[in-house]
Amino acid sequence: RLAELEPVGPGAASLDELRSVLTDGGFLAAEADCVVEILATSTAGSAAEFNADLYAALLACGFDDERLRELDPDGTAFRRGFVDRLIDAGLDPAAAECVADGIDLTDPAAASDPVTYAEAFRDCGVEPPPPSEDDR
């Protein structure tokens, strides 16, 4: 499960440690090697950046959304990464947790609906960030 990757992130002791965490978590050796090879080039400076790099590596190694849900059925790892990204964007931890609580990140429709996000921010008394260049 992806939630078990919490000990591995920026500053991880070694890529061998990451490979062990992945294979112990149910990845095939070839899958773990693929992810580790990509992450070896990561320049992540925060947990949120590492989570984004990890997600990109998983997709590049052939994991689709269905497989990712199998690895993280309750959305724990994805939620943690989402909260980290909100904190990196300037929200305080309590506000980031509140926003994450307002969105069912395990529901693909809700997790990709800008109205759901806007409502979660509003309900938490937080001004939503402006859209990124990618969202325009």
C-alpha positions in Angstrom: 0.0 0.0 0.0 1.2 3.5 -0.8 0.5 4.6 2.7 3.3 2.4 3.9 5.8 4.6 1.9 5.6 7.4 4.5 9.1 6.6 5.9 10.5 7.1 2.4 10.7 10.6 1.0 13.1 13.4 0.6 16.3 12.5 2.3 15.6 8.7 2.3 18.7 6.8 3.4 19.1 5.0 0.1 17.3 3.8 -3.0 17.8 0.3 -1.7 15.7 1.2 1.3 13.0 2.5 -1.1 13.2 -0.6 -3.2 12.7 -2.7 0.0 9.7 -0.6 1.1 8.1 -1.1 -2.3 8.7 -4.8 -2.6 7.6 -5.4 1.0 4.5 -3.4 0.2 3.5 -5.8 -2.6 5.3 -4.4 -5.7 6.9 -6.8 -8.1 10.7 -6.4 -8.2 10.6 -5.1 -11.8 8.0 -2.5 -10.7 10.1 -1.4 -7.8 13.2 -1.1 -9.9 11.3 1.0 -12.4 10.0 3.4 -9.8 13.4 3.6 -8.0 15.2 4.3 -11.3 12.9 7.2 -12.0 13.0 8.5 -8.4 16.8 8.4 -8.5 16.7 11.6 -10.6 14.2 13.3 -8.3 15.2 16.7 -6.9 12.3 16.9 -4.5 12.8 19.3 -1.6 9.6 18.6 0.3 7.3 15.7 1.0 4.7 17.2 -1.4 7.3 17.3 -4.2 8.4 13.8 -3.4 4.8 12.6 -3.5 4.2 14.2 -6.9 7.4 12.6 -8.2 6.3 9.2 -6.8 2.9 9.5 -8.4 4.6 10.4 -11.7 7.0 7.5 -11.4 4.1 5.1 -10.7 2.3 6.3 -13.8 5.4 6.1 -15.9 6.0 2.5 -14.7 2.5 1.4 -15.9 0.3 1.9 -12.9 -3.1 3.2 -13.9 -5.7 4.7 -11.6 -7.3 1.4 -10.9 -4.0 -0.2 -9.8 -3.2 2.9 -7.7 -6.5 2.5 -5.9 -5.6 -1.2 -5.2 -2.3 0.0 -3.7 -4.0 2.8 -1.7 -7.7 1.6 -1.3 -8.6 4.1 1.5 -6.8 7.0 -0.1 -4.5 7.5 2.9 -1.3 8.1 0.9 -3.0 10.3 -1.7 -4.7 12.4 1.1 -1.4 12.8 2.9 0.2 14.1 -0.4 -2.7 16.4 -1.0 -2.4 17.9 2.5 1.3 18.3 2.1 0.8 20.1 -1.2 -1.7 22.5 0.4 0.7 23.2 3.2 3.5 23.9 0.7 1.1 26.3 -1.1 0.8 28.3 2.1 -2.2 26.9 4.1 -1.7 26.2 7.7 -1.9 22.5 8.6 -5.4 22.8 10.2 -6.8 24.5 7.1 -5.1 21.9 4.8 -6.7 19.1 6.9 -10.1 20.8 6.8 -10.0 21.2 3.0 -8.9 17.5 2.6 -11.7 16.4 4.8 -14.2 18.2 2.5 -13.2 16.3 -0.6 -13.7 12.5 -1.1 -10.3 11.9 -2.7 -11.2 8.3 -3.3 -14.0 9.3 -5.7 -12.5 10.2 -9.1 -15.4 12.5 -10.0 -15.2 14.5 -6.8 -11.4 14.5 -6.8 -11.4 16.1 -10.3 -14.4 18.5 -9.8 -13.3 22.2 -9.3 -16.7 23.0 -7.7 -16.0 20.4 -5.0 -12.6 22.0 -4.3 -14.1 25.5 -4.2 -16.8 24.4 -1.8 -14.2 22.6 0.5 -12.1 25.8 0.6 -15.1 28.0 1.3 -16.5 25.7 4.0 -13.1 25.9 5.7 -12.9 29.7 5.4 -9.9 29.5 3.1 -9.5 31.5 -0.1 -8.8 29.0 -2.9 -5.5 29.5 -4.7 -5.6 31.0 -8.2 -5.7 28.4 -11.0 -2.2 27.2 -12.1 -1.1 27.7 -15.7 -1.9 24.0 -16.3 -5.6 24.6 -15.2 -6.2 27.5 -17.6 
